[in-house]
Amino acid sequence: MTTRAEALEEIAEQVRVCKLCRLYQYATKAVPGAGNPDAEILFIGEGPGYNEDKTGLPFVGRSGEYLDKLLSLIGLSRKQVFITNVVKHRPPENRDPLPDEIAACKPYLDRQIDIIDPLVIVTLGRHSMARYFPGGKITQIHGKPKFDADRAYYPVFHPAAVLRNPSWQEGMEADFKRLPQILAKVKETRASAPKRKPPQDDTPPTQLPMF
Ligand code: URA
């Protein structure tokens, strides 16, 4: 059976040779995503920047340092979560990813989500937010989770945007501090209505008594 780590590595290999949009032409390294394959929380950013393009790892620059600090506020490290982006190659000059680039990369992100099956998806900034909150305005909806049958979607500011707007810092930290509560709520929901099929019982069926 393929493990989650193997399935994610298979996607990463496809991403590294991907030419489905123009972005690979300008990039040094693809940045498929990194972290714990069994993560309960998945963070989705925008796209690799300068440092990520050099290393092949997500959020390793200044905004990555800030993300680490935010995670430490709730006792987490990046080893416990999974971090990826809506586009896996760096847009030139760090411009916004274009809609056709996001669409071309979507199947990779969809598969990463299916494999990890996170309890909470935290969207970092506008581009990943738009997947789950189309038409939403980040300044209005940050910190307001949306729950479905077995997952929460949680929009927060992009760490780089907070670094540029220090007045958002307090709100960002408050949003992060709400994460454990959101996670606990999803765990409760999943416990009362488990999504995954229980392990197959392979004892042969027995004849039920007639009466
Ligand atoms: N900003 C992003 O959105 N993603 C990264 O990986 C780094 C910076």
py3Dmol code that shows the C-alpha trace and the ligand (Angstrom):
import py3Dmol

protein = """\
ATOM      1  CA  MET A   1       0.000   0.000   0.000  1.00  0.00           C
ATOM      2  CA  THR A   2       1.256   3.495  -0.818  1.00  0.00           C
ATOM      3  CA  THR A   3       1.891   5.616   2.255  1.00  0.00           C
ATOM      4  CA  ARG A   4       0.892   9.263   2.418  1.00  0.00           C
ATOM      5  CA  ALA A   5       4.572  10.254   2.290  1.00  0.00           C
ATOM      6  CA  GLU A   6       5.086   8.191  -0.880  1.00  0.00           C
ATOM      7  CA  ALA A   7       1.958   9.576  -2.519  1.00  0.00           C
ATOM      8  CA  LEU A   8       3.051  13.145  -1.720  1.00  0.00           C
ATOM      9  CA  GLU A   9       6.544  12.477  -3.057  1.00  0.00           C
ATOM     10  CA  GLU A  10       5.023  11.190  -6.280  1.00  0.00           C
ATOM     11  CA  ILE A  11       3.198  14.510  -6.684  1.00  0.00           C
ATOM     12  CA  ALA A  12       6.369  16.428  -5.818  1.00  0.00           C
ATOM     13  CA  GLU A  13       8.215  14.587  -8.586  1.00  0.00           C
ATOM     14  CA  GLN A  14       5.513  15.520 -11.078  1.00  0.00           C
ATOM     15  CA  VAL A  15       5.619  19.143  -9.919  1.00  0.00           C
ATOM     16  CA  ARG A  16       9.406  19.274 -10.401  1.00  0.00           C
ATOM     17  CA  VAL A  17       9.032  18.492 -14.116  1.00  0.00           C
ATOM     18  CA  CYS A  18       5.729  20.312 -14.613  1.00  0.00           C
ATOM     19  CA  LYS A  19       5.315  22.494 -17.690  1.00  0.00           C
ATOM     20  CA  LEU A  20       1.552  22.968 -17.512  1.00  0.00           C
ATOM     21  CA  CYS A  21       1.908  26.755 -17.297  1.00  0.00           C
ATOM     22  CA  ARG A  22       4.632  29.292 -18.102  1.00  0.00           C
ATOM     23  CA  LEU A  23       6.029  29.633 -14.570  1.00  0.00           C
ATOM     24  CA  TYR A  24       8.578  26.808 -14.799  1.00  0.00           C
ATOM     25  CA  GLN A  25      10.479  28.843 -17.393  1.00  0.00           C
ATOM     26  CA  TYR A  26      11.485  31.517 -14.880  1.00  0.00           C
ATOM     27  CA  ALA A  27      11.990  29.283 -11.843  1.00  0.00           C
ATOM     28  CA  THR A  28      15.151  27.740 -10.383  1.00  0.00           C
ATOM     29  CA  LYS A  29      13.438  25.084  -8.293  1.00  0.00           C
ATOM     30  CA  ALA A  30       9.852  23.956  -7.987  1.00  0.00           C
ATOM     31  CA  VAL A  31       8.368  24.175  -4.484  1.00  0.00           C
ATOM     32  CA  PRO A  32       5.857  21.330  -4.135  1.00  0.00           C
ATOM     33  CA  GLY A  33       5.305  21.761  -0.388  1.00  0.00           C
ATOM     34  CA  ALA A  34       6.775  20.297   2.782  1.00  0.00           C
ATOM     35  CA  GLY A  35       5.875  19.055   6.211  1.00  0.00           C
ATOM     36  CA  ASN A  36       4.153  16.209   7.957  1.00  0.00           C
ATOM     37  CA  PRO A  37       2.201  13.918   5.602  1.00  0.00           C
ATOM     38  CA  ASP A  38      -0.162  13.155   8.509  1.00  0.00           C
ATOM     39  CA  ALA A  39      -0.647  16.812   9.405  1.00  0.00           C
ATOM     40  CA  GLU A  40      -3.926  17.866  10.977  1.00  0.00           C
ATOM     41  CA  ILE A  41      -3.411  21.403   9.700  1.00  0.00           C
ATOM     42  CA  LEU A  42      -2.560  22.327   6.118  1.00  0.00           C
ATOM     43  CA  PHE A  43      -1.383  25.856   5.292  1.00  0.00           C
ATOM     44  CA  ILE A  44      -1.825  27.107   1.751  1.00  0.00           C
ATOM     45  CA  GLY A  45       0.120  30.188   0.699  1.00  0.00           C
ATOM     46  CA  GLU A  46       0.331  32.005  -2.570  1.00  0.00           C
ATOM     47  CA  GLY A  47       3.479  31.014  -4.421  1.00  0.00           C
ATOM     48  CA  PRO A  48       7.208  30.642  -3.881  1.00  0.00           C
ATOM     49  CA  GLY A  49       9.310  33.782  -3.514  1.00  0.00           C
ATOM     50  CA  TYR A  50      13.033  34.373  -4.024  1.00  0.00           C
ATOM     51  CA  ASN A  51      14.302  32.177  -1.160  1.00  0.00           C
ATOM     52  CA  GLU A  52      11.812  29.395  -1.791  1.00  0.00           C
ATOM     53  CA  ASP A  53      12.817  29.306  -5.460  1.00  0.00           C
ATOM     54  CA  LYS A  54      16.458  28.872  -4.445  1.00  0.00           C
ATOM     55  CA  THR A  55      15.819  26.127  -1.876  1.00  0.00           C
ATOM     56  CA  GLY A  56      12.738  24.296  -3.182  1.00  0.00           C
ATOM     57  CA  LEU A  57      11.086  24.718   0.235  1.00  0.00           C
ATOM     58  CA  PRO A  58       7.989  26.764   1.131  1.00  0.00           C
ATOM     59  CA  PHE A  59       8.097  29.804   3.412  1.00  0.00           C
ATOM     60  CA  VAL A  60      11.808  29.966   4.152  1.00  0.00           C
ATOM     61  CA  GLY A  61      12.273  33.729   3.809  1.00  0.00           C
ATOM     62  CA  ARG A  62      11.166  36.489   6.184  1.00  0.00           C
ATOM     63  CA  SER A  63       7.518  35.529   5.947  1.00  0.00           C
ATOM     64  CA  GLY A  64       8.544  31.944   6.753  1.00  0.00           C
ATOM     65  CA  GLU A  65      10.319  33.119   9.898  1.00  0.00           C
ATOM     66  CA  TYR A  66       7.171  34.949  10.889  1.00  0.00           C
ATOM     67  CA  LEU A  67       5.042  31.874  10.149  1.00  0.00           C
ATOM     68  CA  ASP A  68       7.334  29.839  12.430  1.00  0.00           C
ATOM     69  CA  LYS A  69       6.802  32.414  15.167  1.00  0.00           C
ATOM     70  CA  LEU A  70       3.028  32.274  14.718  1.00  0.00           C
ATOM     71  CA  LEU A  71       3.099  28.469  14.903  1.00  0.00           C
ATOM     72  CA  SER A  72       5.172  28.601  18.082  1.00  0.00           C
ATOM     73  CA  LEU A  73       2.462  30.763  19.693  1.00  0.00           C
ATOM     74  CA  ILE A  74       0.227  27.687  19.630  1.00  0.00           C
ATOM     75  CA  GLY A  75       2.965  25.191  20.474  1.00  0.00           C
ATOM     76  CA  LEU A  76       3.441  23.934  16.923  1.00  0.00           C
ATOM     77  CA  SER A  77       6.427  23.688  14.613  1.00  0.00           C
ATOM     78  CA  ARG A  78       6.464  23.297  10.861  1.00  0.00           C
ATOM     79  CA  LYS A  79       7.349  19.616  11.361  1.00  0.00           C
ATOM     80  CA  GLN A  80       3.820  19.034  12.624  1.00  0.00           C
ATOM     81  CA  VAL A  81       1.940  20.810   9.835  1.00  0.00           C
ATOM     82  CA  PHE A  82       2.070  20.729   6.054  1.00  0.00           C
ATOM     83  CA  ILE A  83       2.775  23.903   4.067  1.00  0.00           C
ATOM     84  CA  THR A  84       2.187  24.408   0.368  1.00  0.00           C
ATOM     85  CA  ASN A  85       1.089  27.053  -2.131  1.00  0.00           C
ATOM     86  CA  VAL A  86      -1.512  27.540  -4.849  1.00  0.00           C
ATOM     87  CA  VAL A  87       1.273  27.707  -7.449  1.00  0.00           C
ATOM     88  CA  LYS A  88       4.396  25.616  -7.124  1.00  0.00           C
ATOM     89  CA  HIS A  89       6.827  27.675  -9.229  1.00  0.00           C
ATOM     90  CA  ARG A  90       7.842  31.261  -8.446  1.00  0.00           C
ATOM     91  CA  PRO A  91       6.001  33.944 -10.409  1.00  0.00           C
ATOM     92  CA  PRO A  92       8.602  36.313 -11.908  1.00  0.00           C
ATOM     93  CA  GLU A  93       9.409  39.331  -9.699  1.00  0.00           C
ATOM     94  CA  ASN A  94       7.020  37.857  -7.115  1.00  0.00           C
ATOM     95  CA  ARG A  95       4.009  39.082  -9.076  1.00  0.00           C
ATOM     96  CA  ASP A  96       0.596  37.657  -8.220  1.00  0.00           C
ATOM     97  CA  PRO A  97      -0.084  34.253  -9.750  1.00  0.00           C
ATOM     98  CA  LEU A  98      -2.438  34.560 -12.736  1.00  0.00           C
ATOM     99  CA  PRO A  99      -5.782  32.725 -12.847  1.00  0.00           C
ATOM    100  CA  ASP A 100      -4.607  30.307 -15.578  1.00  0.00           C
ATOM    101  CA  GLU A 101      -1.474  29.484 -13.542  1.00  0.00           C
ATOM    102  CA  ILE A 102      -3.561  28.785 -10.447  1.00  0.00           C
ATOM    103  CA  ALA A 103      -5.908  26.635 -12.549  1.00  0.00           C
ATOM    104  CA  ALA A 104      -3.020  24.677 -14.088  1.00  0.00           C
ATOM    105  CA  CYS A 105      -1.568  23.943 -10.637  1.00  0.00           C
ATOM    106  CA  LYS A 106      -4.916  23.128  -9.007  1.00  0.00           C
ATOM    107  CA  PRO A 107      -4.861  19.350  -9.621  1.00  0.00           C
ATOM    108  CA  TYR A 108      -1.602  19.086  -7.619  1.00  0.00           C
ATOM    109  CA  LEU A 109      -3.089  20.975  -4.683  1.00  0.00           C
ATOM    110  CA  ASP A 110      -6.338  18.998  -4.897  1.00  0.00           C
ATOM    111  CA  ARG A 111      -4.393  15.753  -4.692  1.00  0.00           C
ATOM    112  CA  GLN A 112      -2.238  16.961  -1.813  1.00  0.00           C
ATOM    113  CA  ILE A 113      -5.421  17.802   0.095  1.00  0.00           C
ATOM    114  CA  ASP A 114      -6.973  14.410  -0.687  1.00  0.00           C
ATOM    115  CA  ILE A 115      -3.865  12.584   0.504  1.00  0.00           C
ATOM    116  CA  ILE A 116      -3.251  14.570   3.686  1.00  0.00           C
ATOM    117  CA  ASP A 117      -6.956  14.845   4.502  1.00  0.00           C
ATOM    118  CA  PRO A 118      -6.321  17.701   6.949  1.00  0.00           C
ATOM    119  CA  LEU A 119      -8.816  18.653   9.627  1.00  0.00           C
ATOM    120  CA  VAL A 120      -8.164  22.350   9.107  1.00  0.00           C
ATOM    121  CA  ILE A 121      -7.066  24.168   5.970  1.00  0.00           C
ATOM    122  CA  VAL A 122      -5.589  27.564   6.764  1.00  0.00           C
ATOM    123  CA  THR A 123      -5.479  29.880   3.781  1.00  0.00           C
ATOM    124  CA  LEU A 124      -2.645  32.409   3.915  1.00  0.00           C
ATOM    125  CA  GLY A 125      -3.677  35.473   1.946  1.00  0.00           C
ATOM    126  CA  ARG A 126      -6.075  36.214  -0.870  1.00  0.00           C
ATOM    127  CA  HIS A 127      -5.172  33.622  -3.496  1.00  0.00           C
ATOM    128  CA  SER A 128      -5.726  30.504  -1.432  1.00  0.00           C
ATOM    129  CA  MET A 129      -8.668  32.166   0.320  1.00  0.00           C
ATOM    130  CA  ALA A 130     -10.399  32.522  -3.061  1.00  0.00           C
ATOM    131  CA  ARG A 131     -10.562  28.700  -3.382  1.00  0.00           C
ATOM    132  CA  TYR A 132     -12.931  28.452  -0.415  1.00  0.00           C
ATOM    133  CA  PHE A 133     -14.311  31.960  -0.006  1.00  0.00           C
ATOM    134  CA  PRO A 134     -14.919  33.246  -3.533  1.00  0.00           C
ATOM    135  CA  GLY A 135     -15.641  36.964  -3.450  1.00  0.00           C
ATOM    136  CA  GLY A 136     -14.563  37.184   0.223  1.00  0.00           C
ATOM    137  CA  LYS A 137     -12.547  40.182   1.411  1.00  0.00           C
ATOM    138  CA  ILE A 138      -9.621  39.188   3.596  1.00  0.00           C
ATOM    139  CA  THR A 139      -9.963  42.251   5.846  1.00  0.00           C
ATOM    140  CA  GLN A 140     -13.564  41.236   6.588  1.00  0.00           C
ATOM    141  CA  ILE A 141     -13.376  37.453   6.818  1.00  0.00           C
ATOM    142  CA  HIS A 142      -9.952  36.718   8.323  1.00  0.00           C
ATOM    143  CA  GLY A 143     -10.269  34.698  11.495  1.00  0.00           C
ATOM    144  CA  LYS A 144     -13.765  33.432  10.653  1.00  0.00           C
ATOM    145  CA  PRO A 145     -13.729  29.674  10.047  1.00  0.00           C
ATOM    146  CA  LYS A 146     -16.153  27.890   7.761  1.00  0.00           C
ATOM    147  CA  PHE A 147     -17.024  24.340   8.787  1.00  0.00           C
ATOM    148  CA  ASP A 148     -18.229  21.553   6.562  1.00  0.00           C
ATOM    149  CA  ALA A 149     -19.025  17.948   7.456  1.00  0.00           C
ATOM    150  CA  ASP A 150     -15.460  17.029   8.392  1.00  0.00           C
ATOM    151  CA  ARG A 151     -13.130  19.980   7.943  1.00  0.00           C
ATOM    152  CA  ALA A 152     -12.682  23.665   8.754  1.00  0.00           C
ATOM    153  CA  TYR A 153     -11.455  26.288   6.304  1.00  0.00           C
ATOM    154  CA  TYR A 154      -9.784  29.185   8.047  1.00  0.00           C
ATOM    155  CA  PRO A 155      -8.771  32.358   6.228  1.00  0.00           C
ATOM    156  CA  VAL A 156      -5.973  34.461   7.706  1.00  0.00           C
ATOM    157  CA  PHE A 157      -3.777  37.235   6.349  1.00  0.00           C
ATOM    158  CA  HIS A 158      -0.671  36.373   4.383  1.00  0.00           C
ATOM    159  CA  PRO A 159       2.369  36.617   6.718  1.00  0.00           C
ATOM    160  CA  ALA A 160       4.155  38.892   4.209  1.00  0.00           C
ATOM    161  CA  ALA A 161       1.161  41.244   4.204  1.00  0.00           C
ATOM    162  CA  VAL A 162       1.299  41.438   8.008  1.00  0.00           C
ATOM    163  CA  LEU A 163       5.020  42.228   7.860  1.00  0.00           C
ATOM    164  CA  ARG A 164       4.162  45.093   5.512  1.00  0.00           C
ATOM    165  CA  ASN A 165       1.235  46.243   7.688  1.00  0.00           C
ATOM    166  CA  PRO A 166       2.335  45.921  11.314  1.00  0.00           C
ATOM    167  CA  SER A 167      -1.084  47.120  12.484  1.00  0.00           C
ATOM    168  CA  TRP A 168      -2.439  43.699  11.373  1.00  0.00           C
ATOM    169  CA  GLN A 169      -0.047  41.818  13.641  1.00  0.00           C
ATOM    170  CA  GLU A 170      -2.303  41.735  16.680  1.00  0.00           C
ATOM    171  CA  GLY A 171      -5.223  40.385  14.615  1.00  0.00           C
ATOM    172  CA  MET A 172      -2.994  37.777  12.964  1.00  0.00           C
ATOM    173  CA  GLU A 173      -1.771  36.501  16.308  1.00  0.00           C
ATOM    174  CA  ALA A 174      -5.314  36.388  17.668  1.00  0.00           C
ATOM    175  CA  ASP A 175      -6.394  34.414  14.566  1.00  0.00           C
ATOM    176  CA  PHE A 176      -3.603  31.887  15.135  1.00  0.00           C
ATOM    177  CA  LYS A 177      -4.476  31.529  18.809  1.00  0.00           C
ATOM    178  CA  ARG A 178      -7.990  30.466  17.759  1.00  0.00           C
ATOM    179  CA  LEU A 179      -6.642  27.545  15.709  1.00  0.00           C
ATOM    180  CA  PRO A 180      -6.465  24.922  18.509  1.00  0.00           C
ATOM    181  CA  GLN A 181     -10.135  25.556  19.302  1.00  0.00           C
ATOM    182  CA  ILE A 182     -11.114  25.144  15.645  1.00  0.00           C
ATOM    183  CA  LEU A 183      -9.105  21.941  15.413  1.00  0.00           C
ATOM    184  CA  ALA A 184     -10.755  20.559  18.541  1.00  0.00           C
ATOM    185  CA  LYS A 185     -14.205  21.286  17.115  1.00  0.00           C
ATOM    186  CA  VAL A 186     -13.435  19.391  13.873  1.00  0.00           C
ATOM    187  CA  LYS A 187     -12.040  16.457  15.885  1.00  0.00           C
ATOM    188  CA  GLU A 188     -15.262  16.293  17.830  1.00  0.00           C
ATOM    189  CA  THR A 189     -17.317  16.317  14.631  1.00  0.00           C
ATOM    190  CA  ARG A 190     -15.189  13.610  13.034  1.00  0.00           C
ATOM    191  CA  ALA A 191     -15.364  11.498  16.183  1.00  0.00           C
ATOM    192  CA  SER A 192     -19.161  11.592  16.195  1.00  0.00           C
ATOM    193  CA  ALA A 193     -19.480  10.897  12.455  1.00  0.00           C
ATOM    194  CA  PRO A 194     -16.292   9.182  11.283  1.00  0.00           C
ATOM    195  CA  LYS A 195     -15.607   9.854   7.632  1.00  0.00           C
ATOM    196  CA  ARG A 196     -13.151   7.081   7.000  1.00  0.00           C
ATOM    197  CA  LYS A 197     -14.623   3.617   6.637  1.00  0.00           C
ATOM    198  CA  PRO A 198     -13.848   1.455   9.674  1.00  0.00           C
ATOM    199  CA  PRO A 199     -11.234  -1.235   8.973  1.00  0.00           C
ATOM    200  CA  GLN A 200     -12.690  -4.136   7.028  1.00  0.00           C
ATOM    201  CA  ASP A 201     -13.829  -6.971   9.255  1.00  0.00           C
ATOM    202  CA  ASP A 202     -12.652 -10.065   7.423  1.00  0.00           C
ATOM    203  CA  THR A 203     -14.267 -12.707   9.608  1.00  0.00           C
ATOM    204  CA  PRO A 204     -16.654 -14.701   7.409  1.00  0.00           C
ATOM    205  CA  PRO A 205     -20.286 -13.684   7.721  1.00  0.00           C
ATOM    206  CA  THR A 206     -22.255 -15.897  10.034  1.00  0.00           C
ATOM    207  CA  GLN A 207     -25.833 -16.901   9.562  1.00  0.00           C
ATOM    208  CA  LEU A 208     -28.026 -14.676  11.686  1.00  0.00           C
ATOM    209  CA  PRO A 209     -30.477 -16.534  13.886  1.00  0.00           C
ATOM    210  CA  MET A 210     -33.943 -16.593  12.398  1.00  0.00           C
ATOM    211  CA  PHE A 211     -35.632 -15.535  15.635  1.00  0.00           C
TER     212      PHE A 211
END
"""
ligand_1 = """\
8
URA
N 4.958 33.395 0.225
C 4.119 32.405 -0.154
O 2.948 32.616 -0.398
N 4.595 31.176 -0.211
C 5.849 30.871 0.068
O 6.203 29.698 -0.015
C 6.700 31.910 0.454
C 6.235 33.162 0.525
"""
view = py3Dmol.view(width=600, height=400)
view.addModel(protein, "pdb")
view.setStyle({"model": 0}, {"cartoon": {"style": "trace"}})
view.addModel(ligand_1, "xyz")
view.setStyle({"model": 1}, {"stick": {}})
view.zoomTo()
view.show()
